[in-house]
C-alpha cells in the first residue's frame, strides 16, 4: 500500500513537472514573440534534467519522492538563469548586432549567473557528505543538475540564440 502511494505521488509530481514545462514554454513563446524561439529557449532547460536522469539510471538511483523533487527545484533554477540571459540579450540586441549583443550578454549577465549557480552547487554539495542515502543523493543530483544547467545556459543557449538570429535573417530576406 505504501509503495502504491509513493508511485502515485511520483507519477503526480512527474505530470506536474510536465505541465510546468508546458506552461513555461508557452510563456517563453509569448515573451519572445515566437513559437520557434520559445521552443529553442527550453532546450537548455531540458538538457540538464535529461542528463541528470541519465546519470541516475547509470548510477542505479531510482525515482523516489526525494529525487523527483530535484527536478522541480532544478527546473526553477535553470529557467531563472535562462530568463536572466534572455532578458539581457534582448536589451543588448535592441541597439547592436546579434554577435556583439551576445558578447555583451555573456559579459554582463554571465557573471552573476555563474556566481549564483556556483554558490548553489557548493551549497548542495555539502549534502554529499551525509550518511543518509536520500540526502546524499539529493545533494549529488542537485549539484549535478544545477552545474549542468550553468553549462547549458553558457554554451547551448548562446548557440541557440545565434541559430534563431540566422533563421530570423533568412525569413527577412
C-alpha positions as CSV (number, residue, x, y, z in Angstrom):
1,X,0.0,0.0,0.0
2,X,2.8,2.4,0.9
3,X,4.6,1.5,-2.4
4,X,1.5,2.3,-4.4
5,X,1.1,5.6,-2.6
6,X,4.7,6.6,-3.3
7,X,4.3,5.6,-7.0
8,X,1.2,7.7,-7.2
9,X,2.9,10.7,-5.7
10,X,5.9,10.3,-8.1
11,X,3.5,10.0,-11.1
12,X,1.7,13.1,-10.0
13,X,4.9,15.0,-9.5
14,X,6.2,14.0,-12.9
15,X,2.9,15.0,-14.6
16,X,3.1,18.3,-12.7
17,X,6.6,18.8,-13.9
18,X,5.5,18.2,-17.5
19,X,2.7,20.7,-17.1
20,X,5.1,23.3,-15.7
21,X,7.4,22.8,-18.7
22,X,4.4,23.2,-21.0
23,X,3.4,26.5,-19.3
24,X,7.0,27.8,-19.2
25,X,7.4,27.0,-22.9
26,X,4.1,28.9,-23.6
27,X,5.3,31.9,-21.6
28,X,8.7,31.8,-23.4
29,X,6.8,31.8,-26.7
30,X,4.7,34.8,-25.6
31,X,7.6,36.8,-24.2
32,X,9.9,36.1,-27.2
33,X,7.0,36.6,-29.6
34,X,7.9,33.4,-31.5
35,X,7.0,29.8,-31.1
36,X,10.4,28.7,-32.5
37,X,12.3,31.0,-30.1
38,X,10.2,29.7,-27.2
39,X,11.0,26.1,-28.0
40,X,14.7,26.9,-28.5
41,X,14.8,28.6,-25.2
42,X,13.5,25.5,-23.5
43,X,16.3,23.2,-24.8
44,X,18.9,24.4,-22.3
45,X,16.3,23.9,-19.6
46,X,15.5,20.4,-20.5
47,X,19.1,19.2,-21.2
48,X,20.3,19.3,-17.6
49,X,17.3,17.4,-16.4
50,X,17.6,14.7,-19.1
51,X,21.4,14.2,-18.4
52,X,20.7,14.1,-14.6
53,X,18.0,11.4,-15.2
54,X,20.5,9.5,-17.3
55,X,23.1,9.8,-14.6
56,X,20.6,8.4,-12.1
57,X,19.9,5.5,-14.4
58,X,23.7,4.8,-14.8
59,X,24.4,5.0,-11.1
60,X,21.4,3.0,-10.1
61,X,19.5,5.7,-8.3
62,X,15.8,5.1,-8.6
63,X,13.0,7.7,-8.9
64,X,11.8,8.4,-5.4
65,X,10.0,11.4,-3.9
66,X,13.3,13.0,-2.9
67,X,14.8,12.6,-6.4
68,X,11.7,13.8,-8.2
69,X,11.7,17.0,-6.1
70,X,15.2,17.6,-7.5
71,X,13.8,18.0,-11.0
72,X,11.2,20.6,-9.9
73,X,13.7,22.6,-7.9
74,X,16.4,22.4,-10.6
75,X,13.8,23.4,-13.2
76,X,13.2,26.7,-11.3
77,X,16.9,27.4,-11.1
78,X,17.5,26.6,-14.8
79,X,14.6,28.7,-16.0
80,X,15.7,31.6,-13.8
81,X,19.2,31.6,-15.3
82,X,17.7,31.4,-18.8
83,X,15.4,34.3,-18.2
84,X,18.3,36.5,-16.9
85,X,20.3,35.6,-20.0
86,X,17.4,36.2,-22.5
87,X,16.3,39.5,-21.0
88,X,19.9,40.8,-21.1
89,X,20.3,39.6,-24.7
90,X,17.1,41.3,-25.7
91,X,18.2,44.6,-24.2
92,X,21.6,44.4,-25.9
93,X,20.1,43.3,-29.2
94,X,17.9,46.4,-29.3
95,X,20.9,48.6,-30.2
96,X,23.6,46.3,-31.6
97,X,24.2,43.4,-33.9
98,X,23.5,39.8,-32.6
99,X,27.1,38.8,-32.1
100,X,28.0,42.0,-30.2
101,X,24.8,41.6,-28.2
102,X,25.7,38.1,-27.3
103,X,29.2,39.1,-26.2
104,X,27.8,41.9,-24.0
105,X,25.2,39.5,-22.6
106,X,27.8,36.9,-21.6
107,X,30.0,39.6,-20.1
108,X,27.2,41.3,-18.1
109,X,24.6,38.5,-17.3
110,X,27.0,35.6,-17.4
111,X,29.0,36.7,-14.3
112,X,26.0,36.9,-11.9
113,X,24.6,33.7,-13.3
114,X,27.9,31.9,-12.8
115,X,28.3,33.2,-9.3
116,X,24.8,32.4,-8.1
117,X,24.9,28.9,-9.7
118,X,28.3,28.1,-8.3
119,X,27.0,29.1,-4.8
120,X,24.0,26.8,-5.2
121,X,26.2,23.9,-6.4
122,X,28.5,24.4,-3.4
123,X,25.6,24.6,-1.0
124,X,24.1,21.4,-2.3
125,X,27.5,19.7,-2.4
126,X,27.7,19.9,1.3
127,X,24.9,17.3,1.5
128,X,27.1,14.8,-0.3
129,X,28.9,14.1,3.0
130,X,25.7,12.9,4.6
131,X,25.5,9.3,5.8
132,X,21.8,9.2,4.8
133,X,21.5,7.9,1.2
134,X,18.5,10.0,0.4
135,X,20.1,13.2,1.5
136,X,23.4,12.3,-0.2
137,X,21.6,11.5,-3.5
138,X,19.7,14.8,-3.2
139,X,23.0,16.7,-2.8
140,X,24.7,14.9,-5.6
141,X,21.9,15.1,-8.1
142,X,21.0,18.7,-7.3
143,X,24.7,19.9,-7.6
144,X,25.0,17.9,-10.9
145,X,21.8,19.2,-12.4
146,X,22.4,22.8,-11.4
147,X,26.0,22.7,-12.7
148,X,24.8,21.2,-15.9
149,X,22.2,24.0,-16.2
150,X,25.0,26.5,-16.0
151,X,26.9,24.8,-18.8
152,X,23.7,24.6,-20.9
153,X,23.0,28.3,-20.3
154,X,26.5,29.4,-21.2
155,X,27.1,27.0,-24.1
156,X,23.8,25.8,-25.5
157,X,21.7,29.0,-25.1
158,X,24.2,31.3,-27.0
159,X,24.4,28.8,-29.8
160,X,20.6,28.6,-30.0
161,X,20.2,32.4,-29.9
162,X,22.6,32.7,-32.9
163,X,20.7,30.0,-34.7
164,X,17.5,31.9,-34.0
165,X,19.0,35.1,-35.3
166,X,20.1,33.3,-38.5
167,X,16.6,32.0,-39.0
168,X,15.2,35.5,-38.5
169,X,17.6,36.9,-41.0
170,X,16.7,34.3,-43.6
171,X,13.0,35.0,-43.0
172,X,13.5,38.7,-43.6
173,X,15.4,38.1,-46.9
